[in-house]
Amino acid sequence: MRTRTVRVLLVEDDDGDALLVEALLEEARAPFILSRARSLAEAERLLSDAECVLLDLGLPDAHGLDSLHRLLSKPDAPAILVLTGLDDEREGIDAVSAGAEDYLIKGQVDGELLLRGVRYAVERRRADDAQFQLREAKLLAAERSRLERGLLPPPLLKGSDLDLAVRYQPGGQRMLLGGDFYDAVGLPDGSVHAIIGDVCGHGPDEAALGVCLRIAWRALVLAGEPPEKVLRTLDQVLVAERHGEGIFTTACVVTVAPDRRSARYFLAGHPEPLLVVGQQIVDLPKCKVGVPLGVLPDYAWTGVDVPLPPGWQLVCFTDGLIEGRVPGDTDRLGVERLCEILRDQLRRGPDWLDPLIAEVTKLNGGELDDDMAVLLLKDPA
């Protein structure tokens, strides 16, 4: 089996010691590419091309462990083997404690020992890097899980007769956590309040902002605040908590009356919900599409009342559902074609939500580009 060539950087200002290291490597007949630096400054320039550094701690521009600390502080620092004199073994031990892979004593090393030391250092660094990446992945997964629980909580509908279905699908190409969120709350008077929203952008900052807005919305609704005031307060919360100017959020807020025969909805730059009755999509009374949250200070959103016939279903969704691609067309899917797919699925049976999402995903040629959330409210009758 052929041994892989290792790129070694020797940092040594003494020509005699440098020749000794070169001779030892030749003695071991090891496949190395050896380069040399005579100072720490020169080593820093050559560091990115090295897998292992043989570092003498007595350099003209660094003293003691300073050179080790400086090299280890570089991004993606390679494995480092410290070279010490017989009288400096304590310094070698301190170097290992400070982050070096190992130390070797000059004059007590033959070619085979040097070869094993370099290979051990390289493999140990790789193992450490792999463990670090695994820990990072686990931490990111745990953080993502916490954020998703905050964005997509169990609805607070204890004692409510209203049927509710929710779906969430992350953007497949980036696999970054977005800011889509939803929630639903039932109040003692029998009314049910729901929100679905989308913070612009992708990543943990946007997700954290979505969690903040969702929690604020639930608290305001439970406190009995009317939707108009809830939206104005959410706007203030967003402006205070967002991580950069220009960050905005779209939202659709719905209140279903206790008798389940009417609802009021508000739009803050968000797609209009769809009202389904039987196998038909019924036109909603037009609601003024207000500006998104975080755009205009002191903006007043207005809602519209909607009569709900028996057997109604109200579909609220984020724009990830309508921004998928369509084969042979440069335009996005859009609401009109989404309605065509929905009508086809309604004719096929009552369990249409998952097939609808599957068909939209299929037309896109794979996972949707953007996060997608759907909140479906149903007449309990």
N, C-alpha and C positions, 0 to 999 in steps of 0.2 A: 504494500500500500504506500503510495507516494505521500511524503510528509509535506504539509503546507508551508510555504515560505512565510517567514515572519519578518515584519519591518521593525527594526530596532534602531533607536536613537541613543547614541552614547554621548553623554554630557560630561566631558572631562577636559580640563585645561592642560593637564600634564601629558606631553607627547609620549613619554615612556610608558605610562600606564595605559594610554590609548592603544599603543602598539601591542601591549600585552593582551588586552581584551580581544583585539583583532586576531592575534595568534591563537588564543584559546578557542575562538569560534571556528577558525580554520582547522584546528586540531579535532574538534568535534564533528567536522564535516557536516555542519548543520545548514539547512537552507535558509539563510538570513540575508536580508538586504540591510546593510549597516550604513548609517549616516552618523556624522559627528558634529557636535556643537561645542565650542570652547568657552561659552559663557551662557548664563541663564537667559539673557536677552535673545541670543541666537537660538537657544533651545525653544523658546516660546514661539519663534517664527516657524520652526520645523515641526512643532508638536503635532499638528493635525494629520501628518502623514505617518505617524508612528503608532505601532500597537504596543510596544513596550519601551520604556525608558530605563537605561542604565545610568543612574544619577550619582555623580560624585558631589558630596556636600560642601567641599572646599573650593568654591568657584570665585573668580575675581570680583564678580558683581553681586554676590549673595553670600550670606554667612549662615552656617548651621542649617536648621530646618526651614529657614525662610524660602530657600529655593523649592523645597518640597511643597510647602504650602501654596506657593504661587502657581506651580504646575498643576496641583490638584484642584485649584480654583477655576481652571479653564473648563469651558464646556466640553463634555465628552472626553475628559482627560484619560489617557491610556494607562495601562498598568505601569507601575514604577517600582524598580528594584534599586535599592540604595547600595552604593559601594562605599565601604568604610575601611580605614586602616585597622591594624591589629589593636592599636591603643584606643580606638574609637568605637568599640563594639557596643557600648552603652548608647551611643548616638544612633546606632543602627536599630537597637531595640526601641528607642524613642520614635524613630522614623516609622516603624511598623505601627506603633500606637497612634501616630498622626495620620495614617492612611496609606503608607507604602505597602505593597504586597509582601515584600520580604527584604532582607539585606544580605549582602555577601561581603566577606572580608577579603580585601586584596591580598594576594600572596598565598591564600589558602583555598583557592578555587582552581580546579582543572577544567578542561573543556566540557566534559560530561556534566559536571556539577553546574556549570554556567548554563549549559543547554537546558537541563531540567529546571533550573531556576526561572529562566525566561519563559519556558512553556507553561510552567505552573502559574507564573504571574499572569500570563495572558488568559489562561483558562479560568483562573479564579476571578479575574476582572469580568470576564464574560458571564460567569455564573452570578456574580454580584449584580451586574447590570440586568440580567434576566430576572433575578429576584426583585430588584427594585421596580422594574417595569410591571411585574406581576402584582406587587403591592399597590402600585399606582393605579393599575387597571381595576383592582378590587375596590380601592377607595373611590375611584370615579364611578364605578357601578353602584356602590352604596349611596353616593351623593345623588346620582341620577334617580335612584329608587326613592330617596327621601323627597326630592323635588317633584317627582311624578305623583307621589302620594299627596303632596301639597297642591298640585295643579288639578288632580283628578280624584277628589275624595269620594267616599261613599255619601250619596245624597242624604240629607237629613229629612226623611219623609216618614218617620215613625207615626203610625196611626192614619196616614193619608191613603185614600183609595185610588189615587191617580197612578196609572202605570207609567213607568219610566224606563227607557233603555238608553245606554250611553256606549259610545265606541271611541277609541283613540288609536291612532296609528302614526308612529314617528316617521319623519322624512327618511326615505330609504337610502338616498345617495350620500347624504352627509352623515346620517346617523347621529346628528347633534340634537340635544334636547332643545326643543323650542318653547315658546311661551303660550301655546294653546291651553286653555283651561275651561272648566265648566263646574257648575254646582246647582243644586236644587234644594229648597227648604220649604217645608210645610209649616204654616202658622196655626195657632189654636183656633182662629176663626174659620179654618178650612181652606183658606187660599193657599196656593202653591206658587212659589217664586223660583225662577230659574234664570241662569246667566250662562252664556257661552262667550268666550273672548279670545283674542289673539294679540299677544305682544309682538310688535314687529322685530324681526331678527331671530337668530338662533344662538343658543349657548346658555351656560349657567346663569349669566346675569339676567338675561331675558326671562328664563324660567323662574328665577327667584323673584323677579318683579311680578310675574303672573301669580305666583303663590301669594305675594303680599296683597295684590288686588282681590284675589279670590277670597282670602280670609277677611279682608276689610268688607267686602260685599256681604258675606254671610253674617258678620257681626251687625252691620247696619240693618239688614233685613230682620234679624232676630230682635233688634231694638225697635222694630215697627216703623222705620223711616220709609216715607213714600219713594217710589222709584226715581222721581225727578231729583229729589235730594240725594238719593244714593249715588246717582251718576255724577252729580256735581262734586260730591265728596270723593268719589273714586278718582275724578280728574285731579283734585288737589293732592290726593295720596300719590298718584303717579308722578306728578311734577316734583313732589318732594323726594320721592324714592328712586327715580330713574337714574341710571348711571351715565347718561349723556344727553345733551340737547338733541332734539329731533326724535327721541324715542316716543312712540305713540302706541295706543292700543285700540283695537276695534272691539265692539261688544254688542251683543243682542240680549236685552233683558225682557223677560216675559212674566206676567202675573196672570194666573188662571183663577177665575172667580170660584168661590166655594161651591156654587151649583154646577160648575163645569160646563156652563153654557155660554160663557164669554171669557175673553182674555184681553189684556192690554199689552202691547209690546212697544219697545223703544229700540231704535237703531243708532249706534254711535259709529258710523262709518263701516258697518258690518253688513254682510249679505242678509237679505230678507229671508225669514223662515218660509217653509212651504207648508200649506194646509192641505191635508189629504183627507178626503171623505170617500169611503168605499174604494173604488178604483180610479177616482178622479182627483186631480189637483185643482183646488178651488182658489180663485183669485182672492187675495187678501185686500182689505181696504188699505189704500196706499199710506204708508207711514213716511214722514219726512226723514230722510236719511241724514241724521245730524253728523257733525264732524267727529272724528275719533277722539278718544280721551287724550289729553295732553297736547292739543293743537291750539285751541283758543281759550284764553282765560275767561271765566265767568260765563261760559256758554250755557244756554238753557235748552235741554233736550225735551222734545214733546213726544208723547205716545199716541197711539190710535187704538180704539176699541174694536174688537173682532168678535162677531157672533160665532159660536161653535156648534155646528149641527151634531146630532147624535152620531156616534161612531167616528168622531174626528181624531186625527193624528197631526201633531205639529212637529215639523222637522226643523231643528236649528243646527247649523253647521258652520265650521270655519272655512276660509277660502281655499284651504288645501284640497278640499273635495272637488272644487270646480276649476282648479288651476292645473289639472293633469293634461297631458298631451293626447292628441287624437291622431291616429295613423293617417298619413296623407294630407295633413292640414297643419299650417303653421300657427293657427290660433289655438288658444287653450280650450278646454272642454266647455266651460261656461254654464250658466244656469239653464239656458234653453235646452241644451243637449242633456244636461243632468235630468231635467224633467222628462225627456223622452225615455231615458233609461229607467227612470222611476216608474213611469206608466207601464212599461213593458214588464217590470218586476211585479207590479201590483196585479197585473192580469194573471201572473203565474201562481199567486198565492199570498197568504197573509204574512208569511215570514220573509219579508223582502229586504230588510236592512243589510244584512251581511252579503247577500247576493248583489245588492246595489254597489256596495263598496268594492266587492270583488270585480265587478264589471268595469268600474271606473279605473281600478288598478290595472286590469288587463289591457284596457285601451291605452293606458299610459306606457305599456310595454314593460311593466315592472313596478316596484314600489314607487309611491308618489314622491315627488320632489320635496314637497313641504309637509309639515305636520298636518294632520287632519283629525278633527274632533266632531262628533255628531251627538246631539242630545235630542231624543225622541220622546215627546209627551203624548200620552194616549188617553182617550176617554175611557173611564172605567166601566161605563155602561155596556 
